[in-house]
Amino acid sequence: MEMQVSALDVAHQLKQISTYRIYNKHRNYLKKHFWKENTLGSDGYFVCSTGKASTETIQKYSEEQGKPERGSVRLHPIP
């Protein structure tokens, strides 16, 4: 029997586990800022499929995010 898990479920679990571990490791500091809820970040998360793209292609795409495109002109200064 093959078990299938959605990408959404994986993202949800990763967010829960990382919040739990970070909060436990830095409890005293975080208590000063989060007096009621033990949450970090926003309520949402983003998940997308990469299809059959290779790891190298995804890595390159990720590294290029936020860089100006070659030949582009910035119309306002970066704050």
HTML snippet that shows the backbone in 3Dmol.js (N, CA, C, O; Angstrom):
<script src="https://3Dmol.org/build/3Dmol-min.js"></script>
<div id="view" style="width:600px;height:400px;position:relative"></div>
<script>
const pdb = `
ATOM      1  N   MET A   1       0.843  -1.176   0.000  1.00  0.00           N
ATOM      2  CA  MET A   1       0.000   0.000   0.000  1.00  0.00           C
ATOM      3  C   MET A   1       0.893   1.246   0.000  1.00  0.00           C
ATOM      4  O   MET A   1       1.735   1.421   0.881  1.00  0.00           O
ATOM      5  N   GLU A   2       0.697   2.085  -0.981  1.00  0.00           N
ATOM      6  CA  GLU A   2       1.486   3.309  -1.097  1.00  0.00           C
ATOM      7  C   GLU A   2       0.786   4.438  -0.347  1.00  0.00           C
ATOM      8  O   GLU A   2      -0.398   4.704  -0.554  1.00  0.00           O
ATOM      9  N   MET A   3       1.544   5.094   0.529  1.00  0.00           N
ATOM     10  CA  MET A   3       0.986   6.209   1.287  1.00  0.00           C
ATOM     11  C   MET A   3       1.300   7.518   0.572  1.00  0.00           C
ATOM     12  O   MET A   3       2.445   7.756   0.185  1.00  0.00           O
ATOM     13  N   GLN A   4       0.311   8.351   0.397  1.00  0.00           N
ATOM     14  CA  GLN A   4       0.525   9.636  -0.260  1.00  0.00           C
ATOM     15  C   GLN A   4       0.268  10.760   0.733  1.00  0.00           C
ATOM     16  O   GLN A   4      -0.718  10.744   1.470  1.00  0.00           O
ATOM     17  N   VAL A   5       1.172  11.736   0.741  1.00  0.00           N
ATOM     18  CA  VAL A   5       1.058  12.897   1.612  1.00  0.00           C
ATOM     19  C   VAL A   5       1.115  14.132   0.724  1.00  0.00           C
ATOM     20  O   VAL A   5       1.955  14.219  -0.172  1.00  0.00           O
ATOM     21  N   SER A   6       0.236  15.071   0.966  1.00  0.00           N
ATOM     22  CA  SER A   6       0.227  16.279   0.141  1.00  0.00           C
ATOM     23  C   SER A   6       1.356  17.218   0.553  1.00  0.00           C
ATOM     24  O   SER A   6       1.820  17.191   1.692  1.00  0.00           O
ATOM     25  N   ALA A   7       1.786  18.043  -0.390  1.00  0.00           N
ATOM     26  CA  ALA A   7       2.818  19.044  -0.106  1.00  0.00           C
ATOM     27  C   ALA A   7       2.334  20.006   0.970  1.00  0.00           C
ATOM     28  O   ALA A   7       3.130  20.484   1.777  1.00  0.00           O
ATOM     29  N   LEU A   8       1.056  20.288   0.988  1.00  0.00           N
ATOM     30  CA  LEU A   8       0.472  21.170   1.993  1.00  0.00           C
ATOM     31  C   LEU A   8       0.628  20.580   3.397  1.00  0.00           C
ATOM     32  O   LEU A   8       0.960  21.298   4.341  1.00  0.00           O
ATOM     33  N   ASP A   9       0.389  19.272   3.533  1.00  0.00           N
ATOM     34  CA  ASP A   9       0.557  18.610   4.828  1.00  0.00           C
ATOM     35  C   ASP A   9       2.013  18.638   5.283  1.00  0.00           C
ATOM     36  O   ASP A   9       2.290  18.839   6.466  1.00  0.00           O
ATOM     37  N   VAL A  10       2.937  18.439   4.355  1.00  0.00           N
ATOM     38  CA  VAL A  10       4.368  18.477   4.686  1.00  0.00           C
ATOM     39  C   VAL A  10       4.751  19.872   5.170  1.00  0.00           C
ATOM     40  O   VAL A  10       5.444  20.004   6.179  1.00  0.00           O
ATOM     41  N   ALA A  11       4.311  20.911   4.468  1.00  0.00           N
ATOM     42  CA  ALA A  11       4.619  22.289   4.866  1.00  0.00           C
ATOM     43  C   ALA A  11       4.046  22.592   6.245  1.00  0.00           C
ATOM     44  O   ALA A  11       4.704  23.223   7.072  1.00  0.00           O
ATOM     45  N   HIS A  12       2.836  22.148   6.487  1.00  0.00           N
ATOM     46  CA  HIS A  12       2.193  22.365   7.783  1.00  0.00           C
ATOM     47  C   HIS A  12       2.990  21.699   8.906  1.00  0.00           C
ATOM     48  O   HIS A  12       3.228  22.311   9.947  1.00  0.00           O
ATOM     49  N   GLN A  13       3.397  20.461   8.699  1.00  0.00           N
ATOM     50  CA  GLN A  13       4.183  19.734   9.702  1.00  0.00           C
ATOM     51  C   GLN A  13       5.536  20.393   9.946  1.00  0.00           C
ATOM     52  O   GLN A  13       5.961  20.526  11.094  1.00  0.00           O
ATOM     53  N   LEU A  14       6.220  20.809   8.872  1.00  0.00           N
ATOM     54  CA  LEU A  14       7.518  21.475   9.020  1.00  0.00           C
ATOM     55  C   LEU A  14       7.385  22.755   9.832  1.00  0.00           C
ATOM     56  O   LEU A  14       8.224  23.046  10.685  1.00  0.00           O
ATOM     57  N   LYS A  15       6.338  23.513   9.570  1.00  0.00           N
ATOM     58  CA  LYS A  15       6.127  24.760  10.300  1.00  0.00           C
ATOM     59  C   LYS A  15       5.838  24.480  11.776  1.00  0.00           C
ATOM     60  O   LYS A  15       6.367  25.169  12.648  1.00  0.00           O
ATOM     61  N   GLN A  16       5.018  23.491  12.060  1.00  0.00           N
ATOM     62  CA  GLN A  16       4.711  23.143  13.445  1.00  0.00           C
ATOM     63  C   GLN A  16       5.957  22.691  14.198  1.00  0.00           C
ATOM     64  O   GLN A  16       6.221  23.154  15.308  1.00  0.00           O
ATOM     65  N   ILE A  17       6.711  21.794  13.597  1.00  0.00           N
ATOM     66  CA  ILE A  17       7.897  21.240  14.257  1.00  0.00           C
ATOM     67  C   ILE A  17       8.960  22.306  14.467  1.00  0.00           C
ATOM     68  O   ILE A  17       9.551  22.382  15.544  1.00  0.00           O
ATOM     69  N   SER A  18       9.214  23.136  13.450  1.00  0.00           N
ATOM     70  CA  SER A  18      10.250  24.162  13.595  1.00  0.00           C
ATOM     71  C   SER A  18       9.851  25.199  14.642  1.00  0.00           C
ATOM     72  O   SER A  18      10.698  25.636  15.421  1.00  0.00           O
ATOM     73  N   THR A  19       8.584  25.600  14.678  1.00  0.00           N
ATOM     74  CA  THR A  19       8.124  26.548  15.698  1.00  0.00           C
ATOM     75  C   THR A  19       8.301  25.952  17.085  1.00  0.00           C
ATOM     76  O   THR A  19       8.782  26.629  17.993  1.00  0.00           O
ATOM     77  N   TYR A  20       7.920  24.703  17.258  1.00  0.00           N
ATOM     78  CA  TYR A  20       8.043  24.025  18.552  1.00  0.00           C
ATOM     79  C   TYR A  20       9.497  23.983  19.015  1.00  0.00           C
ATOM     80  O   TYR A  20       9.796  24.307  20.165  1.00  0.00           O
ATOM     81  N   ARG A  21      10.396  23.586  18.123  1.00  0.00           N
ATOM     82  CA  ARG A  21      11.810  23.472  18.496  1.00  0.00           C
ATOM     83  C   ARG A  21      12.450  24.829  18.778  1.00  0.00           C
ATOM     84  O   ARG A  21      13.197  24.973  19.746  1.00  0.00           O
ATOM     85  N   ILE A  22      12.163  25.824  17.939  1.00  0.00           N
ATOM     86  CA  ILE A  22      12.725  27.162  18.154  1.00  0.00           C
ATOM     87  C   ILE A  22      12.205  27.738  19.464  1.00  0.00           C
ATOM     88  O   ILE A  22      12.970  28.307  20.243  1.00  0.00           O
ATOM     89  N   TYR A  23      10.909  27.592  19.708  1.00  0.00           N
ATOM     90  CA  TYR A  23      10.332  28.140  20.936  1.00  0.00           C
ATOM     91  C   TYR A  23      10.928  27.464  22.167  1.00  0.00           C
ATOM     92  O   TYR A  23      11.225  28.136  23.155  1.00  0.00           O
ATOM     93  N   ASN A  24      11.107  26.152  22.121  1.00  0.00           N
ATOM     94  CA  ASN A  24      11.693  25.456  23.275  1.00  0.00           C
ATOM     95  C   ASN A  24      13.149  25.846  23.502  1.00  0.00           C
ATOM     96  O   ASN A  24      13.593  25.930  24.647  1.00  0.00           O
ATOM     97  N   LYS A  25      13.889  26.082  22.439  1.00  0.00           N
ATOM     98  CA  LYS A  25      15.305  26.438  22.567  1.00  0.00           C
ATOM     99  C   LYS A  25      15.487  27.871  23.065  1.00  0.00           C
ATOM    100  O   LYS A  25      16.442  28.156  23.788  1.00  0.00           O
ATOM    101  N   HIS A  26      14.582  28.774  22.686  1.00  0.00           N
ATOM    102  CA  HIS A  26      14.725  30.196  23.021  1.00  0.00           C
ATOM    103  C   HIS A  26      13.518  30.703  23.822  1.00  0.00           C
ATOM    104  O   HIS A  26      13.091  31.846  23.656  1.00  0.00           O
ATOM    105  N   ARG A  27      12.984  29.857  24.676  1.00  0.00           N
ATOM    106  CA  ARG A  27      11.760  30.156  25.429  1.00  0.00           C
ATOM    107  C   ARG A  27      11.837  31.472  26.204  1.00  0.00           C
ATOM    108  O   ARG A  27      10.924  32.291  26.103  1.00  0.00           O
ATOM    109  N   ASN A  28      12.895  31.691  26.966  1.00  0.00           N
ATOM    110  CA  ASN A  28      12.987  32.890  27.805  1.00  0.00           C
ATOM    111  C   ASN A  28      12.975  34.169  26.981  1.00  0.00           C
ATOM    112  O   ASN A  28      12.310  35.136  27.350  1.00  0.00           O
ATOM    113  N   TYR A  29      13.694  34.183  25.885  1.00  0.00           N
ATOM    114  CA  TYR A  29      13.714  35.365  25.020  1.00  0.00           C
ATOM    115  C   TYR A  29      12.353  35.586  24.359  1.00  0.00           C
ATOM    116  O   TYR A  29      11.842  36.706  24.342  1.00  0.00           O
ATOM    117  N   LEU A  30      11.776  34.530  23.823  1.00  0.00           N
ATOM    118  CA  LEU A  30      10.522  34.658  23.079  1.00  0.00           C
ATOM    119  C   LEU A  30       9.332  34.992  23.973  1.00  0.00           C
ATOM    120  O   LEU A  30       8.371  35.608  23.510  1.00  0.00           O
ATOM    121  N   LYS A  31       9.379  34.595  25.249  1.00  0.00           N
ATOM    122  CA  LYS A  31       8.285  34.918  26.174  1.00  0.00           C
ATOM    123  C   LYS A  31       8.099  36.424  26.306  1.00  0.00           C
ATOM    124  O   LYS A  31       6.988  36.894  26.552  1.00  0.00           O
ATOM    125  N   LYS A  32       9.170  37.174  26.147  1.00  0.00           N
ATOM    126  CA  LYS A  32       9.095  38.636  26.252  1.00  0.00           C
ATOM    127  C   LYS A  32       8.297  39.234  25.092  1.00  0.00           C
ATOM    128  O   LYS A  32       7.709  40.305  25.234  1.00  0.00           O
ATOM    129  N   HIS A  33       8.275  38.558  23.964  1.00  0.00           N
ATOM    130  CA  HIS A  33       7.648  39.091  22.759  1.00  0.00           C
ATOM    131  C   HIS A  33       6.318  38.420  22.407  1.00  0.00           C
ATOM    132  O   HIS A  33       5.466  39.030  21.761  1.00  0.00           O
ATOM    133  N   PHE A  34       6.143  37.181  22.827  1.00  0.00           N
ATOM    134  CA  PHE A  34       4.931  36.427  22.515  1.00  0.00           C
ATOM    135  C   PHE A  34       4.302  35.969  23.822  1.00  0.00           C
ATOM    136  O   PHE A  34       4.518  34.837  24.255  1.00  0.00           O
ATOM    137  N   TRP A  35       3.542  36.824  24.436  1.00  0.00           N
ATOM    138  CA  TRP A  35       3.004  36.533  25.757  1.00  0.00           C
ATOM    139  C   TRP A  35       1.823  35.581  25.747  1.00  0.00           C
ATOM    140  O   TRP A  35       1.575  34.919  26.754  1.00  0.00           O
ATOM    141  N   LYS A  36       1.091  35.486  24.657  1.00  0.00           N
ATOM    142  CA  LYS A  36      -0.115  34.661  24.634  1.00  0.00           C
ATOM    143  C   LYS A  36       0.012  33.431  23.744  1.00  0.00           C
ATOM    144  O   LYS A  36      -0.354  32.328  24.150  1.00  0.00           O
ATOM    145  N   GLU A  37       0.525  33.616  22.543  1.00  0.00           N
ATOM    146  CA  GLU A  37       0.605  32.510  21.589  1.00  0.00           C
ATOM    147  C   GLU A  37       2.053  32.107  21.352  1.00  0.00           C
ATOM    148  O   GLU A  37       2.946  32.955  21.325  1.00  0.00           O
ATOM    149  N   ASN A  38       2.277  30.832  21.185  1.00  0.00           N
ATOM    150  CA  ASN A  38       3.616  30.328  20.865  1.00  0.00           C
ATOM    151  C   ASN A  38       3.746  30.162  19.354  1.00  0.00           C
ATOM    152  O   ASN A  38       4.067  29.078  18.866  1.00  0.00           O
ATOM    153  N   THR A  39       3.496  31.238  18.623  1.00  0.00           N
ATOM    154  CA  THR A  39       3.586  31.179  17.168  1.00  0.00           C
ATOM    155  C   THR A  39       4.715  32.070  16.677  1.00  0.00           C
ATOM    156  O   THR A  39       5.022  33.096  17.284  1.00  0.00           O
ATOM    157  N   LEU A  40       5.319  31.672  15.584  1.00  0.00           N
ATOM    158  CA  LEU A  40       6.360  32.464  14.936  1.00  0.00           C
ATOM    159  C   LEU A  40       5.942  32.669  13.492  1.00  0.00           C
ATOM    160  O   LEU A  40       5.376  31.767  12.874  1.00  0.00           O
ATOM    161  N   GLY A  41       6.211  33.835  12.954  1.00  0.00           N
ATOM    162  CA  GLY A  41       5.876  34.097  11.558  1.00  0.00           C
ATOM    163  C   GLY A  41       4.391  34.323  11.360  1.00  0.00           C
ATOM    164  O   GLY A  41       3.663  34.638  12.302  1.00  0.00           O
ATOM    165  N   SER A  42       3.958  34.159  10.138  1.00  0.00           N
ATOM    166  CA  SER A  42       2.555  34.392   9.794  1.00  0.00           C
ATOM    167  C   SER A  42       1.770  33.086   9.858  1.00  0.00           C
ATOM    168  O   SER A  42       2.341  32.006  10.012  1.00  0.00           O
ATOM    169  N   ASP A  43       0.469  33.207   9.739  1.00  0.00           N
ATOM    170  CA  ASP A  43      -0.393  32.024   9.778  1.00  0.00           C
ATOM    171  C   ASP A  43      -0.304  31.187   8.508  1.00  0.00           C
ATOM    172  O   ASP A  43      -0.606  29.995   8.538  1.00  0.00           O
ATOM    173  N   GLY A  44       0.102  31.783   7.404  1.00  0.00           N
ATOM    174  CA  GLY A  44       0.099  31.074   6.131  1.00  0.00           C
ATOM    175  C   GLY A  44       1.443  30.507   5.741  1.00  0.00           C
ATOM    176  O   GLY A  44       2.450  30.715   6.418  1.00  0.00           O
ATOM    177  N   TYR A  45       1.438  29.790   4.642  1.00  0.00           N
ATOM    178  CA  TYR A  45       2.658  29.257   4.053  1.00  0.00           C
ATOM    179  C   TYR A  45       2.392  29.021   2.575  1.00  0.00           C
ATOM    180  O   TYR A  45       1.243  28.973   2.135  1.00  0.00           O
ATOM    181  N   PHE A  46       3.464  28.875   1.822  1.00  0.00           N
ATOM    182  CA  PHE A  46       3.353  28.726   0.373  1.00  0.00           C
ATOM    183  C   PHE A  46       3.974  27.408  -0.050  1.00  0.00           C
ATOM    184  O   PHE A  46       5.067  27.060   0.397  1.00  0.00           O
ATOM    185  N   VAL A  47       3.293  26.686  -0.896  1.00  0.00           N
ATOM    186  CA  VAL A  47       3.786  25.417  -1.421  1.00  0.00           C
ATOM    187  C   VAL A  47       3.539  25.412  -2.922  1.00  0.00           C
ATOM    188  O   VAL A  47       2.462  25.790  -3.384  1.00  0.00           O
ATOM    189  N   CYS A  48       4.543  24.982  -3.681  1.00  0.00           N
ATOM    190  CA  CYS A  48       4.329  24.827  -5.118  1.00  0.00           C
ATOM    191  C   CYS A  48       5.108  23.611  -5.609  1.00  0.00           C
ATOM    192  O   CYS A  48       6.033  23.134  -4.953  1.00  0.00           O
ATOM    193  N   SER A  49       4.719  23.139  -6.748  1.00  0.00           N
ATOM    194  CA  SER A  49       5.365  21.998  -7.374  1.00  0.00           C
ATOM    195  C   SER A  49       6.397  22.490  -8.376  1.00  0.00           C
ATOM    196  O   SER A  49       6.203  23.521  -9.020  1.00  0.00           O
ATOM    197  N   THR A  50       7.486  21.758  -8.506  1.00  0.00           N
ATOM    198  CA  THR A  50       8.516  22.127  -9.476  1.00  0.00           C
ATOM    199  C   THR A  50       8.490  21.221 -10.695  1.00  0.00           C
ATOM    200  O   THR A  50       9.349  21.328 -11.570  1.00  0.00           O
ATOM    201  N   GLY A  51       7.529  20.346 -10.757  1.00  0.00           N
ATOM    202  CA  GLY A  51       7.433  19.451 -11.901  1.00  0.00           C
ATOM    203  C   GLY A  51       8.649  18.550 -11.986  1.00  0.00           C
ATOM    204  O   GLY A  51       9.058  17.958 -10.987  1.00  0.00           O
ATOM    205  N   LYS A  52       9.225  18.444 -13.165  1.00  0.00           N
ATOM    206  CA  LYS A  52      10.380  17.571 -13.357  1.00  0.00           C
ATOM    207  C   LYS A  52      11.682  18.356 -13.432  1.00  0.00           C
ATOM    208  O   LYS A  52      12.670  17.864 -13.976  1.00  0.00           O
ATOM    209  N   ALA A  53      11.693  19.577 -12.891  1.00  0.00           N
ATOM    210  CA  ALA A  53      12.923  20.381 -12.892  1.00  0.00           C
ATOM    211  C   ALA A  53      13.973  19.709 -12.015  1.00  0.00           C
ATOM    212  O   ALA A  53      13.652  19.119 -10.984  1.00  0.00           O
ATOM    213  N   SER A  54      15.222  19.805 -12.434  1.00  0.00           N
ATOM    214  CA  SER A  54      16.310  19.196 -11.670  1.00  0.00           C
ATOM    215  C   SER A  54      16.625  20.029 -10.433  1.00  0.00           C
ATOM    216  O   SER A  54      16.253  21.199 -10.348  1.00  0.00           O
ATOM    217  N   THR A  55      17.309  19.417  -9.485  1.00  0.00           N
ATOM    218  CA  THR A  55      17.739  20.119  -8.281  1.00  0.00           C
ATOM    219  C   THR A  55      18.613  21.312  -8.641  1.00  0.00           C
ATOM    220  O   THR A  55      18.500  22.373  -8.028  1.00  0.00           O
ATOM    221  N   GLU A  56      19.479  21.145  -9.628  1.00  0.00           N
ATOM    222  CA  GLU A  56      20.371  22.228 -10.047  1.00  0.00           C
ATOM    223  C   GLU A  56      19.577  23.413 -10.607  1.00  0.00           C
ATOM    224  O   GLU A  56      19.898  24.565 -10.315  1.00  0.00           O
ATOM    225  N   THR A  57      18.558  23.140 -11.398  1.00  0.00           N
ATOM    226  CA  THR A  57      17.726  24.198 -11.970  1.00  0.00           C
ATOM    227  C   THR A  57      17.005  24.972 -10.871  1.00  0.00           C
ATOM    228  O   THR A  57      16.949  26.201 -10.907  1.00  0.00           O
ATOM    229  N   ILE A  58      16.462  24.263  -9.911  1.00  0.00           N
ATOM    230  CA  ILE A  58      15.754  24.905  -8.803  1.00  0.00           C
ATOM    231  C   ILE A  58      16.715  25.728  -7.960  1.00  0.00           C
ATOM    232  O   ILE A  58      16.384  26.842  -7.553  1.00  0.00           O
ATOM    233  N   GLN A  59      17.901  25.192  -7.693  1.00  0.00           N
ATOM    234  CA  GLN A  59      18.919  25.907  -6.919  1.00  0.00           C
ATOM    235  C   GLN A  59      19.298  27.213  -7.614  1.00  0.00           C
ATOM    236  O   GLN A  59      19.367  28.262  -6.973  1.00  0.00           O
ATOM    237  N   LYS A  60      19.542  27.153  -8.922  1.00  0.00           N
ATOM    238  CA  LYS A  60      19.921  28.350  -9.676  1.00  0.00           C
ATOM    239  C   LYS A  60      18.794  29.376  -9.647  1.00  0.00           C
ATOM    240  O   LYS A  60      19.045  30.564  -9.447  1.00  0.00           O
ATOM    241  N   TYR A  61      17.572  28.936  -9.842  1.00  0.00           N
ATOM    242  CA  TYR A  61      16.419  29.833  -9.805  1.00  0.00           C
ATOM    243  C   TYR A  61      16.318  30.519  -8.449  1.00  0.00           C
ATOM    244  O   TYR A  61      16.095  31.727  -8.375  1.00  0.00           O
ATOM    245  N   SER A  62      16.480  29.757  -7.388  1.00  0.00           N
ATOM    246  CA  SER A  62      16.404  30.301  -6.032  1.00  0.00           C
ATOM    247  C   SER A  62      17.487  31.342  -5.788  1.00  0.00           C
ATOM    248  O   SER A  62      17.220  32.387  -5.194  1.00  0.00           O
ATOM    249  N   GLU A  63      18.697  31.068  -6.236  1.00  0.00           N
ATOM    250  CA  GLU A  63      19.816  31.989  -6.034  1.00  0.00           C
ATOM    251  C   GLU A  63      19.634  33.284  -6.819  1.00  0.00           C
ATOM    252  O   GLU A  63      20.134  34.332  -6.409  1.00  0.00           O
ATOM    253  N   GLU A  64      18.924  33.222  -7.945  1.00  0.00           N
ATOM    254  CA  GLU A  64      18.737  34.398  -8.793  1.00  0.00           C
ATOM    255  C   GLU A  64      17.591  35.301  -8.331  1.00  0.00           C
ATOM    256  O   GLU A  64      17.461  36.425  -8.816  1.00  0.00           O
ATOM    257  N   GLN A  65      16.773  34.833  -7.417  1.00  0.00           N
ATOM    258  CA  GLN A  65      15.647  35.640  -6.950  1.00  0.00           C
ATOM    259  C   GLN A  65      16.145  36.902  -6.261  1.00  0.00           C
ATOM    260  O   GLN A  65      17.074  36.852  -5.455  1.00  0.00           O
ATOM    261  N   GLY A  66      15.530  38.022  -6.578  1.00  0.00           N
ATOM    262  CA  GLY A  66      15.892  39.289  -5.963  1.00  0.00           C
ATOM    263  C   GLY A  66      17.003  40.036  -6.671  1.00  0.00           C
ATOM    264  O   GLY A  66      17.247  41.204  -6.370  1.00  0.00           O
ATOM    265  N   LYS A  67      17.687  39.385  -7.613  1.00  0.00           N
ATOM    266  CA  LYS A  67      18.736  40.054  -8.381  1.00  0.00           C
ATOM    267  C   LYS A  67      18.096  40.735  -9.588  1.00  0.00           C
ATOM    268  O   LYS A  67      17.185  40.181 -10.202  1.00  0.00           O
ATOM    269  N   PRO A  68      18.572  41.944  -9.933  1.00  0.00           N
ATOM    270  CA  PRO A  68      18.015  42.592 -11.128  1.00  0.00           C
ATOM    271  C   PRO A  68      18.358  41.796 -12.385  1.00  0.00           C
ATOM    272  O   PRO A  68      19.439  41.215 -12.486  1.00  0.00           O
ATOM    273  N   GLU A  69      17.445  41.776 -13.324  1.00  0.00           N
ATOM    274  CA  GLU A  69      17.696  41.081 -14.584  1.00  0.00           C
ATOM    275  C   GLU A  69      18.717  41.851 -15.403  1.00  0.00           C
ATOM    276  O   GLU A  69      18.789  43.077 -15.328  1.00  0.00           O
ATOM    277  N   ARG A  70      19.494  41.136 -16.174  1.00  0.00           N
ATOM    278  CA  ARG A  70      20.490  41.769 -17.040  1.00  0.00           C
ATOM    279  C   ARG A  70      19.782  42.722 -18.003  1.00  0.00           C
ATOM    280  O   ARG A  70      18.818  42.343 -18.670  1.00  0.00           O
ATOM    281  N   GLY A  71      20.273  43.969 -18.069  1.00  0.00           N
ATOM    282  CA  GLY A  71      19.695  44.957 -18.964  1.00  0.00           C
ATOM    283  C   GLY A  71      18.513  45.708 -18.375  1.00  0.00           C
ATOM    284  O   GLY A  71      17.937  46.566 -19.045  1.00  0.00           O
ATOM    285  N   SER A  72      18.135  45.403 -17.129  1.00  0.00           N
ATOM    286  CA  SER A  72      16.997  46.104 -16.537  1.00  0.00           C
ATOM    287  C   SER A  72      17.445  47.414 -15.901  1.00  0.00           C
ATOM    288  O   SER A  72      18.619  47.591 -15.575  1.00  0.00           O
ATOM    289  N   VAL A  73      16.507  48.318 -15.733  1.00  0.00           N
ATOM    290  CA  VAL A  73      16.786  49.627 -15.145  1.00  0.00           C
ATOM    291  C   VAL A  73      15.923  49.777 -13.899  1.00  0.00           C
ATOM    292  O   VAL A  73      14.711  49.570 -13.948  1.00  0.00           O
ATOM    293  N   ARG A  74      16.553  50.139 -12.783  1.00  0.00           N
ATOM    294  CA  ARG A  74      15.810  50.348 -11.543  1.00  0.00           C
ATOM    295  C   ARG A  74      15.326  51.794 -11.519  1.00  0.00           C
ATOM    296  O   ARG A  74      16.122  52.716 -11.697  1.00  0.00           O
ATOM    297  N   LEU A  75      14.034  51.997 -11.302  1.00  0.00           N
ATOM    298  CA  LEU A  75      13.455  53.330 -11.338  1.00  0.00           C
ATOM    299  C   LEU A  75      13.427  54.011  -9.975  1.00  0.00           C
ATOM    300  O   LEU A  75      13.167  55.211  -9.888  1.00  0.00           O
ATOM    301  N   HIS A  76      13.686  53.272  -8.930  1.00  0.00           N
ATOM    302  CA  HIS A  76      13.702  53.864  -7.591  1.00  0.00           C
ATOM    303  C   HIS A  76      14.835  53.236  -6.792  1.00  0.00           C
ATOM    304  O   HIS A  76      15.214  52.095  -7.056  1.00  0.00           O
ATOM    305  N   PRO A  77      15.383  53.962  -5.818  1.00  0.00           N
ATOM    306  CA  PRO A  77      16.499  53.420  -5.041  1.00  0.00           C
ATOM    307  C   PRO A  77      16.049  52.296  -4.112  1.00  0.00           C
ATOM    308  O   PRO A  77      14.888  52.240  -3.707  1.00  0.00           O
ATOM    309  N   ILE A  78      16.960  51.421  -3.787  1.00  0.00           N
ATOM    310  CA  ILE A  78      16.690  50.359  -2.828  1.00  0.00           C
ATOM    311  C   ILE A  78      16.761  50.965  -1.435  1.00  0.00           C
ATOM    312  O   ILE A  78      17.759  51.605  -1.103  1.00  0.00           O
ATOM    313  N   PRO A  79      15.726  50.785  -0.601  1.00  0.00           N
ATOM    314  CA  PRO A  79      15.736  51.377   0.755  1.00  0.00           C
ATOM    315  C   PRO A  79      16.803  50.773   1.641  1.00  0.00           C
ATOM    316  O   PRO A  79      16.936  51.163   2.801  1.00  0.00           O
TER     317      PRO A  79
END
`;
const viewer = $3Dmol.createViewer("view");
viewer.addModel(pdb, "pdb");
viewer.setStyle({}, {cartoon: {color: "spectrum"}});
viewer.zoomTo();
viewer.render();
</script>
